[in-house]
Amino acid sequence: MEPLLSLELPGIKKVKSGKVREVFDLGEHLLFVATDRISAFDCIMPNGIPNKGKALTQMSHYWFDETESIIKNHRVARADAPLPPELKPFEAKLAGRSMIVLKAKPLAIECVVRGYLAGSGWKEYKKSQSVCGVALPAGLLESSELPEPIFTPSTKAEEGHDENISFEQAEKIVGSDIARTVRDASIRLYSWARDHARKRGIIIADTKFEFGLFNGEVILIDEVLTPDSSRFWPMSEYQPGRGQSSFDKQFVRDYLENLGWNKQPPAPKLPADVVARTAEKYAEAYRCLTGKEL
């Protein structure tokens, strides 16, 4: 199966093309379509991962179903809802990878929750024994579980890397009331999802949520708890003190790190075995979490 790398819907206005998603204007609502593009080190790879967009979309649908009691989200139609008439001609292309959502105004921060010490958090901890201004106990190892989940917001960069910020900086960007609301919602969402995933053999080490305003109310938007926005580790292989194998695109990153590529465009083409293994990782994550085949 050929991966879907780009998408046009004649007669439907495209308003944005991101690293993975194409966003179309449906008038009252937006249409999100997840392609099979994959990015690493802020570069989009020239070839994609078959069915990756379907895995991301179906996983988001699953989590939106499961977390609606915690906070409202931007989803208008569930995964099994029929497409509106204007989208029927494109049903084959949209099947499994599209979501109709409210036109919420995104907040200007990313809401990251960390339950384990990994990635940039581990690097910062080694220097300062803290992450984003949150002091942590001494003696933690790489991949150690934290005493409790911590909220570590970041800026939202259109290009390049998001930048970690303190909660106080987040308050200045979005206001104290909204910052507290998204912090509390993020911790509740992560804690529930972490416990839910553990029963299915997956550790959610950290994740990134996005929130927006709709009619003055804070709601959950974008994708949620996917391998692109989270670190998923298999519990059966977990061992503190080292990096962990994962269900996300770390497999691609590891391949690229060994190439000697300077991480500047153009990105190198991914070989067939890396593409196939990565596709398996996304499908496996979906299967483990939902109990269903993609």
C-alpha positions as CSV (number, residue, x, y, z in Angstrom):
1,M,0.0,0.0,0.0
2,E,1.3,3.4,-1.0
3,P,1.4,6.0,1.8
4,L,-0.7,9.1,1.4
5,L,1.8,12.0,1.3
6,S,-0.4,14.9,0.2
7,L,-4.1,15.6,-0.3
8,E,-6.3,18.0,-2.2
9,L,-10.1,18.0,-2.1
10,P,-11.3,19.9,-5.1
11,G,-14.0,22.4,-4.1
12,I,-13.0,22.3,-0.4
13,K,-10.6,25.0,0.8
14,K,-7.4,23.9,2.4
15,V,-6.4,26.3,5.2
16,K,-3.2,24.7,6.5
17,S,-0.7,21.9,5.7
18,G,1.3,20.9,8.7
19,K,4.0,18.3,9.2
20,V,1.4,15.5,9.2
21,R,-2.1,17.0,8.9
22,E,-4.0,18.8,6.1
23,V,-6.7,21.1,7.4
24,F,-9.8,22.0,5.3
25,D,-12.5,24.6,5.9
26,L,-16.0,23.2,6.0
27,G,-17.7,26.4,6.9
28,E,-18.9,25.9,10.5
29,H,-16.3,23.2,11.2
30,L,-12.8,22.1,10.1
31,L,-11.8,18.8,8.6
32,F,-8.5,17.4,9.9
33,V,-6.9,14.7,7.6
34,A,-3.8,12.9,8.9
35,T,-1.5,11.9,6.0
36,D,1.2,9.3,6.2
37,R,4.0,11.9,6.3
38,I,6.6,11.5,9.1
39,S,9.0,14.1,10.4
40,A,12.1,13.8,12.4
41,F,14.4,16.5,13.7
42,D,11.9,19.0,12.3
43,C,12.3,17.7,8.7
44,I,9.6,15.9,6.8
45,M,10.9,12.6,5.3
46,P,10.5,12.3,1.5
47,N,8.7,9.0,1.9
48,G,6.0,8.2,4.4
49,I,4.8,5.3,6.6
50,P,1.7,3.4,5.2
51,N,-1.4,3.8,7.4
52,K,0.4,6.0,9.9
53,G,-2.3,8.7,9.5
54,K,-5.0,6.1,10.1
55,A,-3.3,4.9,13.3
56,L,-3.0,8.5,14.6
57,T,-6.6,9.4,13.8
58,Q,-8.1,6.2,15.1
59,M,-6.1,6.4,18.3
60,S,-7.2,10.0,18.9
61,H,-10.8,8.9,18.3
62,Y,-10.3,6.2,20.9
63,W,-8.9,8.6,23.5
64,F,-11.5,11.3,22.9
65,D,-14.2,8.6,23.5
66,E,-12.5,7.6,26.8
67,T,-11.8,11.0,28.2
68,E,-14.9,13.0,27.4
69,S,-15.9,12.8,31.1
70,I,-12.7,14.6,32.1
71,I,-12.9,17.5,29.6
72,K,-14.8,18.4,26.5
73,N,-12.9,18.1,23.2
74,H,-13.2,19.6,19.7
75,R,-14.5,16.5,17.9
76,V,-17.9,17.0,16.2
77,A,-18.3,13.5,14.7
78,R,-17.2,10.1,16.1
79,A,-15.1,7.6,14.1
80,D,-18.1,5.7,12.8
81,A,-20.2,8.7,11.8
82,P,-21.1,9.1,8.1
83,L,-19.3,11.9,6.2
84,P,-21.3,15.0,5.3
85,P,-22.6,15.1,1.6
86,E,-19.8,17.5,0.4
87,L,-17.2,15.0,1.5
88,K,-18.8,11.8,0.1
89,P,-16.9,12.0,-3.2
90,F,-13.6,11.8,-1.3
91,E,-14.7,9.0,1.0
92,A,-12.0,6.5,-0.1
93,K,-9.2,9.0,0.6
94,L,-10.7,10.1,3.9
95,A,-11.6,6.7,5.3
96,G,-10.1,6.2,8.7
97,R,-7.8,9.2,8.7
98,S,-10.2,12.2,9.0
99,M,-11.9,14.0,11.8
100,I,-14.4,16.9,11.8
101,V,-13.8,19.3,14.6
102,L,-14.9,22.6,16.0
103,K,-13.2,25.9,15.1
104,A,-11.6,26.4,18.4
105,K,-8.9,29.1,19.0
106,P,-5.7,27.2,19.9
107,L,-3.8,28.4,23.0
108,A,-0.2,29.6,22.4
109,I,1.4,26.9,24.6
110,E,1.9,23.2,24.5
111,C,0.9,21.3,27.6
112,V,3.4,18.6,28.3
113,V,3.0,16.1,31.2
114,R,6.0,13.9,32.2
115,G,5.6,10.8,34.3
116,Y,9.1,9.5,33.6
117,L,12.5,11.1,33.1
118,A,13.4,11.0,29.4
119,G,14.4,13.2,26.5
120,S,15.0,16.8,27.1
121,G,13.7,16.3,30.7
122,W,16.5,13.9,31.5
123,K,19.1,16.2,30.0
124,E,17.9,19.1,32.1
125,Y,17.7,17.0,35.2
126,K,21.4,16.0,34.9
127,K,22.3,19.7,34.8
128,S,20.0,21.2,37.4
129,Q,18.0,18.4,39.2
130,S,14.9,20.0,37.9
131,V,12.7,20.1,34.8
132,C,11.1,23.4,33.6
133,G,11.6,24.9,37.1
134,V,10.1,21.8,38.9
135,A,12.6,20.5,41.5
136,L,13.0,16.7,41.5
137,P,14.6,14.3,44.0
138,A,18.3,13.5,43.7
139,G,19.4,10.1,42.4
140,L,16.9,9.6,39.6
141,L,18.1,7.6,36.6
142,E,17.3,7.9,33.0
143,S,13.7,6.6,32.4
144,S,13.0,6.7,36.2
145,E,9.3,7.1,37.1
146,L,8.8,10.4,38.8
147,P,7.2,10.6,42.3
148,E,4.2,12.2,40.6
149,P,3.5,13.5,37.1
150,I,4.7,17.1,36.4
151,F,3.4,19.7,34.1
152,T,6.1,21.2,31.9
153,P,4.7,23.6,29.3
154,S,6.5,24.8,26.2
155,T,6.1,27.5,23.6
156,K,4.5,26.5,20.3
157,A,6.9,27.0,17.5
158,E,5.6,27.2,13.9
159,E,9.1,26.2,12.8
160,G,11.9,24.6,14.6
161,H,11.8,23.4,18.2
162,D,9.3,24.2,20.9
163,E,11.0,25.7,23.9
164,N,10.5,24.5,27.5
165,I,9.1,27.2,29.8
166,S,8.2,27.5,33.5
167,F,4.6,27.5,34.7
168,E,5.0,31.2,35.5
169,Q,6.0,31.9,31.9
170,A,2.9,30.0,30.7
171,E,0.7,32.2,33.0
172,K,2.1,35.3,31.3
173,I,1.3,33.9,27.9
174,V,-2.2,32.6,28.4
175,G,-3.3,34.1,31.8
176,S,-3.3,32.6,35.3
177,D,-6.8,31.2,35.2
178,I,-6.3,29.4,31.8
179,A,-2.9,28.2,32.8
180,R,-4.2,26.6,35.9
181,T,-7.1,25.1,34.1
182,V,-5.0,23.4,31.4
183,R,-2.4,22.3,34.0
184,D,-5.0,20.5,36.1
185,A,-6.7,19.0,33.0
186,S,-3.4,17.8,31.6
187,I,-2.4,16.1,34.8
188,R,-5.9,14.4,35.1
189,L,-5.8,13.3,31.5
190,Y,-2.3,11.9,31.7
191,S,-2.9,10.2,35.0
192,W,-6.0,8.4,33.8
193,A,-4.4,7.4,30.5
194,R,-1.2,6.2,32.1
195,D,-3.2,3.9,34.4
196,H,-5.4,2.7,31.5
197,A,-2.4,2.0,29.3
198,R,-0.5,0.1,32.0
199,K,-3.3,-2.5,32.1
200,R,-2.6,-3.0,28.4
201,G,1.2,-3.4,28.8
202,I,2.2,0.1,27.7
203,I,3.9,2.8,29.7
204,I,3.1,6.4,28.7
205,A,6.3,8.1,29.7
206,D,5.1,11.6,28.7
207,T,2.7,13.3,26.4
208,K,1.8,16.6,24.9
209,F,-1.8,18.0,24.9
210,E,-3.1,21.0,23.1
211,F,-6.1,23.1,24.2
212,G,-8.2,25.8,22.6
213,L,-11.0,28.1,23.4
214,F,-14.5,27.6,22.0
215,N,-17.3,30.0,23.1
216,G,-15.0,31.0,26.0
217,E,-14.5,27.5,27.3
218,V,-11.2,25.6,27.4
219,I,-11.5,22.3,25.4
220,L,-9.0,19.6,24.3
221,I,-8.0,19.9,20.6
222,D,-5.7,18.4,18.0
223,E,-4.5,14.8,18.4
224,V,-4.4,13.2,21.8
225,L,-2.2,10.4,23.3
226,T,-0.7,9.1,20.0
227,P,2.8,7.9,19.3
228,D,3.5,11.2,17.6
229,S,2.6,13.2,20.7
230,S,3.7,10.8,23.4
231,R,6.4,8.4,24.4
232,F,5.0,4.8,24.6
233,W,7.2,2.1,26.1
234,P,6.5,-1.6,26.3
235,M,6.2,-2.5,30.0
236,S,7.7,-5.9,29.4
237,E,11.1,-4.3,28.4
238,Y,11.1,-1.4,30.9
239,Q,14.3,-0.9,32.9
240,P,15.4,2.4,34.5
241,G,18.9,3.6,33.9
242,R,18.9,3.5,30.1
243,G,16.8,4.6,27.1
244,Q,13.8,2.5,26.3
245,S,12.5,0.8,23.2
246,S,9.3,2.6,22.1
247,F,6.2,2.5,19.9
248,D,6.8,5.9,18.4
249,K,9.1,7.2,15.6
250,Q,12.2,6.7,17.7
251,F,13.0,3.9,15.3
252,V,13.3,6.4,12.5
253,R,15.3,8.8,14.6
254,D,17.7,6.1,15.6
255,Y,18.3,5.2,11.9
256,L,18.9,8.8,11.0
257,E,21.3,9.4,13.9
258,N,23.5,6.6,12.5
259,L,23.6,8.1,9.0
260,G,25.8,11.1,9.7
261,W,23.0,13.3,8.2
262,N,23.3,17.0,9.3
263,K,19.6,17.2,10.1
264,Q,19.0,19.9,7.5
265,P,16.7,19.6,4.5
266,P,16.5,17.7,2.3
267,A,16.0,14.7,4.5
268,P,17.2,11.3,3.3
269,K,14.8,8.7,2.0
270,L,13.9,6.0,4.5
271,P,14.8,2.4,3.4
272,A,12.0,-0.1,3.0
273,D,12.9,-2.1,6.2
274,V,12.7,1.1,8.4
275,V,9.4,2.1,6.8
276,A,7.9,-1.4,7.4
277,R,9.2,-1.6,11.0
278,T,7.8,1.8,11.8
279,A,4.4,1.0,10.3
280,E,4.4,-2.1,12.5
281,K,5.2,0.0,15.6
282,Y,2.2,2.3,15.0
283,A,-0.2,-0.6,14.3
284,E,1.1,-2.5,17.4
285,A,0.5,0.6,19.6
286,Y,-3.0,0.9,18.4
287,R,-3.7,-2.8,18.8
288,C,-2.3,-2.9,22.4
289,L,-4.2,0.1,23.6
290,T,-7.6,-0.6,21.9
291,G,-7.6,-4.3,21.5
292,K,-8.6,-3.8,17.9
293,E,-6.7,-4.2,14.6
294,L,-6.1,-1.1,12.6
